[in-house]
């Protein structure tokens, strides 16, 4: 069953910011710390055009600002990599304005962009704010309101940007396994010969479309298409800003989850019950009794959680079977000691914590699945 759980272009603009474009304002376009960020802007955005910067990421810095990180650029690029950005509205128009990270006092320059957001796409144009007579935020906003339709207000034409999606694969089978999302001539995601009870790393993609899912044991040559009981193939959507999990379940079935990706810098964790039994509890914390940072109860077979941000730190992994007493909990052990293993969770990393059974014995695994690129 298909499960769902869960105008200057911005790259040109950011490239110009980094190259010292003179069209910058000495005043912010809005009142800092008053307008909440747009959650839909969070994530990685890519352009297929040949600009100095090709990929940028927006991370929640605090409820009112973004941490903007330049991820990919060509050999012509030079300058800073990090910015702090803000959102504001002037009439019906939405703006992003950003300053280089660490700038202060007279060194602060704000670069202003008119943006339009949809679910998976964004357009933007840099605004010409080089009017040296502007002496306050109020005057800058008035300038933008009254000059929007003038010929020199925008410095270039509109460019389209696409938000990245993430995909990974978990093999709960007892043999190496292969999966492919998409057709062989244009696959969106492919993983072959993944060992039993292991996971792939996250793959970032901007191929946002519906695809067929194919799978097979690595020992076989013929791919099978994932279908329902009526022999109709499932269509697996790939959505920008989401994390997509392909699971080869231990019972022989396939699952496809579309998961939410929590915001912020903190480590992010998803939990998966890869067994045929309901779990009373899965949790992550300093101990079984105290300070849980991630927790789920009455966790059904083959269910999976969205990715949740947790504080950085060292934590144990615990679980409890449905019919067990509270004192009968299990935990991931430190090899050779029998004590609770304290696992480090680092900022900016993605983790998957899953339970599986082998010969009627339950096991826990934790993998860092952060993208390698």
C-alpha positions in Angstrom: 0.0 0.0 0.0 1.2 3.4 -0.9 1.7 5.3 2.4 1.9 9.0 2.7 2.8 10.1 6.2 3.5 12.5 6.4 12.5 39.6 -11.1 16.4 38.7 -11.0 16.8 35.0 -10.2 17.8 34.3 -6.6 20.9 32.5 -7.7 21.9 35.4 -9.9 21.0 37.7 -7.1 23.1 35.8 -4.5 25.9 35.6 -7.0 25.8 39.3 -7.4 25.7 39.7 -3.7 28.9 37.7 -3.4 30.5 39.6 -6.2 29.9 43.0 -4.6 26.9 44.2 -6.5 26.4 48.0 -5.8 22.6 47.6 -5.6 22.4 47.2 -1.9 20.5 49.1 0.8 21.9 50.3 4.1 18.6 49.7 5.8 16.5 46.5 6.2 13.4 46.3 4.1 11.3 45.4 7.1 11.3 45.5 10.9 13.7 42.8 12.0 12.4 40.2 14.3 8.7 40.9 13.6 7.7 38.8 10.5 7.8 35.0 10.8 9.7 33.1 8.1 7.9 31.4 5.3 8.3 27.7 6.0 7.9 26.8 2.3 11.2 28.6 1.6 13.1 26.2 3.8 15.1 23.6 1.9 17.5 23.3 -1.0 16.8 25.2 -4.2 18.5 24.5 -7.6 18.7 26.2 -10.9 19.5 24.5 -14.2 20.9 27.7 -15.7 24.6 28.4 -15.9 25.2 30.9 -13.1 28.1 31.2 -10.8 26.0 29.7 -8.0 23.8 26.7 -8.8 22.4 25.6 -5.4 21.4 27.4 -2.2 19.9 26.2 1.0 17.5 28.0 3.4 17.6 26.9 7.0 15.6 28.2 9.9 17.9 30.5 11.9 15.2 31.5 14.3 11.4 32.1 14.0 12.1 35.3 12.1 15.2 34.7 10.0 16.9 32.3 7.6 20.4 31.0 7.6 21.3 31.0 3.8 24.1 28.8 2.7 25.6 28.6 -0.8 26.1 24.9 -1.6 27.3 24.7 -5.2 29.1 27.1 -7.4 31.5 27.2 -10.4 35.1 28.3 -10.8 34.1 31.9 -11.4 32.6 32.2 -7.9 34.3 34.1 -5.1 33.0 35.7 -1.9 31.2 34.7 1.3 29.2 31.6 1.6 26.7 32.5 4.4 23.9 35.0 4.7 21.0 35.9 7.1 17.7 36.5 5.3 14.3 37.9 6.2 10.8 38.0 4.7 8.5 41.0 4.4 5.4 42.0 2.5 4.7 45.3 0.8 1.2 45.4 -0.4 0.6 42.2 -2.4 4.3 41.6 -3.0 6.6 39.3 -1.0 10.2 40.2 -0.5 13.3 38.4 0.7 16.2 40.6 2.0 19.5 39.3 3.1 22.8 40.5 4.6 26.2 38.7 4.7 26.6 36.7 7.9 28.7 38.5 10.5 28.3 42.0 9.0 27.4 44.8 11.4 27.3 48.5 11.8 28.2 50.6 8.7 29.3 47.4 6.9 25.8 46.0 6.6 24.3 45.8 3.1 20.9 44.4 2.5 20.1 42.8 -0.9 16.4 42.8 -1.7 14.5 40.3 -3.9 10.9 40.1 -5.0 9.9 36.4 -4.7 7.0 34.2 -5.5 6.6 30.8 -3.9 4.6 27.7 -4.8 4.8 24.2 -3.4 7.9 23.1 -5.3 9.0 26.2 -7.3 10.2 29.7 -6.7 10.8 32.8 -8.9 12.7 35.9 -7.9 14.1 39.2 -9.1 16.6 41.4 -7.5 15.3 44.9 -6.7 17.3 48.0 -7.6 17.7 49.6 -4.2 20.8 51.7 -4.9 19.0 55.0 -4.4 21.4 56.9 -2.1 18.7 59.3 -0.9 17.0 56.5 1.0 17.7 57.1 4.7 15.3 54.7 6.6 13.4 51.4 6.4 10.2 53.4 6.0 11.6 55.3 3.0 12.9 52.1 1.5 9.5 50.4 1.7 7.8 53.5 0.2 10.3 53.4 -2.6 9.5 49.7 -3.3 5.7 50.4 -3.2 5.8 53.3 -5.6 8.5 52.1 -8.1 7.3 48.5 -8.6 6.1 49.1 -12.1 8.9 51.5 -13.2 11.4 50.4 -15.9 14.5 50.4 -13.6 12.9 48.7 -10.5 14.1 45.2 -11.4 17.6 44.4 -12.5 16.8 41.3 -14.6 14.1 38.9 -15.8 12.4 36.2 -13.8 14.2 32.8 -13.3 12.6 29.6 -12.1 14.0 27.6 -9.2 13.1 24.1 -8.0 13.1 22.7 -4.5 15.1 19.5 -3.9 13.5 16.3 -2.7 15.4 13.6 -0.7 15.1 9.8 -1.3 16.6 6.8 0.5 16.2 3.1 0.8 16.0 0.7 3.7 16.5 -3.1 3.1 14.8 -5.1 5.8 15.0 -8.3 3.8 17.4 -11.1 4.7 19.3 -10.9 1.4 20.9 -8.1 -0.7 18.2 -6.1 -2.5 17.9 -3.7 -5.5 15.4 -0.9 -6.0 14.9 1.7 -8.8 12.5 4.6 -8.9 11.7 5.5 -12.5 12.5 4.0 -15.8 15.9 2.6 -16.7 16.5 5.3 -19.3 15.8 8.0 -16.7 15.9 6.7 -13.1 15.3 9.1 -10.3 16.9 6.8 -7.7 18.7 3.6 -8.0 20.3 1.4 -5.3 21.7 -2.0 -6.0 23.2 -4.8 -3.8 22.2 -3.1 -0.5 23.0 -5.6 2.2 20.3 -6.9 4.6 19.2 -4.6 7.4 21.1 -1.6 6.0 20.1 1.7 4.5 21.4 4.0 1.7 22.3 7.6 2.1 19.9 10.4 1.1 19.9 11.3 -2.5 18.9 14.9 -3.5 16.9 15.3 -6.7 14.9 17.9 -8.5 13.1 15.4 -10.6 9.7 16.1 -9.1 7.2 13.8 -10.8 5.3 10.5 -10.4 7.3 7.3 -11.0 6.9 3.6 -11.0 8.9 1.7 -8.4 10.9 -1.4 -9.4 12.6 -4.0 -7.1 14.3 -7.3 -7.1 16.6 -9.5 -5.0 20.2 -8.7 -6.1 20.7 -12.3 -7.1 18.0 -12.0 -9.8 18.1 -10.2 -13.1 14.5 -9.4 -13.8 12.9 -6.3 -12.2 9.4 -6.4 -10.8 7.1 -3.4 -10.8 5.3 -2.5 -7.5 1.6 -3.1 -8.0 -1.5 -3.3 -5.9 -3.8 -6.4 -5.4 -5.6 -5.5 -8.7 -2.3 -5.6 -10.5 -2.3 -1.9 -11.1 1.1 -0.2 -10.7 1.5 2.3 -7.9 2.5 5.9 -8.8 5.1 7.1 -6.4 5.2 10.9 -6.2 8.4 12.9 -5.5 7.7 16.2 -3.8 10.0 19.1 -3.2 11.0 19.6 0.4 10.0 16.1 1.4 11.9 13.0 2.3 10.9 9.8 0.5 11.7 6.4 2.0 11.6 3.2 0.0 11.3 0.2 2.3 11.8 -3.5 1.4 9.8 -5.0 4.2 10.8 -8.2 5.9 7.4 -9.8 5.0 8.1 -9.5 1.3 6.1 -6.3 0.7 7.3 -2.9 -0.5 6.4 0.4 1.1 6.9 4.0 0.0 6.6 6.9 2.6 6.6 10.6 2.0 7.9 12.2 5.2 8.1 15.7 6.6 11.5 17.2 7.1 11.8 19.2 10.3 13.4 22.6 10.1 16.6 24.0 11.8 20.2 23.0 12.3 19.6 20.2 14.8 20.1 16.5 14.1 17.0 14.9 12.6 15.7 11.4 13.3 13.0 9.1 11.9 11.9 5.9 13.5 10.7 2.8 11.7 9.1 -0.4 13.1 10.3 -2.9 10.6 8.8 -5.9 12.5 5.4 -7.7 12.2 4.5 -6.7 15.7 3.2 -3.6 17.3 5.8 -1.9 19.6 4.6 -0.3 22.8 7.4 2.3 22.7 10.4 3.5 20.7 12.3 6.3 22.2 15.6 8.2 22.2 17.0 9.8 25.4 19.6 9.9 28.1 18.0 6.9 29.8 14.8 4.9 29.7 13.3 6.8 32.6 14.4 10.4 31.9 14.9 13.1 29.3 13.5 11.5 26.1 14.1 13.7 23.0 12.1 11.6 20.6 9.3 9.2 21.5 6.5 7.2 19.9 4.1 4.7 21.4 1.6 2.2 20.0 3.8 1.9 17.0 2.3 -0.4 14.4 4.0 -2.9 12.2 5.8 -1.2 9.2 5.0 2.3 10.4 7.4 5.1 10.1 7.6 8.6 11.6 8.4 11.9 10.0 11.9 13.4 10.5 12.0 15.2 13.9 14.7 17.6 15.0 16.3 16.8 18.4 18.9 18.6 20.4 22.5 17.6 19.7 24.0 15.3 22.3 24.7 11.6 23.2 21.6 9.4 23.6 20.5 5.9 24.1 18.1 4.0 21.9 15.3 2.1 23.7 12.2 0.1 22.7 9.5 -2.0 24.4 7.4 -4.8 22.9 3.7 -4.5 23.0 3.1 -7.3 25.5 6.1 -6.5 27.8 6.1 -5.0 31.2 7.5 -1.5 31.6 10.7 -2.9 33.1 11.2 -5.2 30.2 12.5 -2.6 27.8 15.4 -3.2 25.4 18.2 -0.9 24.4 21.2 -0.7 22.0 24.2 -1.9 24.0 27.8 -0.8 24.0 29.7 -3.7 22.5 31.4 -5.8 25.1 29.9 -4.2 28.1 26.1 -4.8 28.1 25.6 -1.1 29.0 23.4 1.4 27.2 25.3 2.7 24.2 25.4 6.5 24.1 25.2 7.5 20.4 26.4 11.0 19.3 23.8 13.0 17.3 25.4 15.8 15.4 24.0 19.0 14.0 23.0 19.0 10.4 22.8 15.2 10.2 20.0 12.8 9.3 19.4 9.5 11.1 17.1 6.5 10.8 16.5 4.3 13.9 14.7 1.1 13.1 13.7 -2.2 14.8 13.8 -5.5 12.9 13.6 -9.2 13.8 15.8 -12.0 12.8 15.0 -15.6 13.9 12.4 -14.2 16.3 15.0 -12.0 18.0 14.5 -8.2 17.9 17.4 -5.9 16.9 17.9 -2.2 16.7 19.9 -0.3 14.1 20.9 3.4 13.8 22.3 4.8 10.6 23.5 8.2 9.6 21.9 8.7 6.2 23.1 12.2 5.5 23.7 12.9 1.8 27.3 12.3 0.7 27.1 15.2 -1.7 
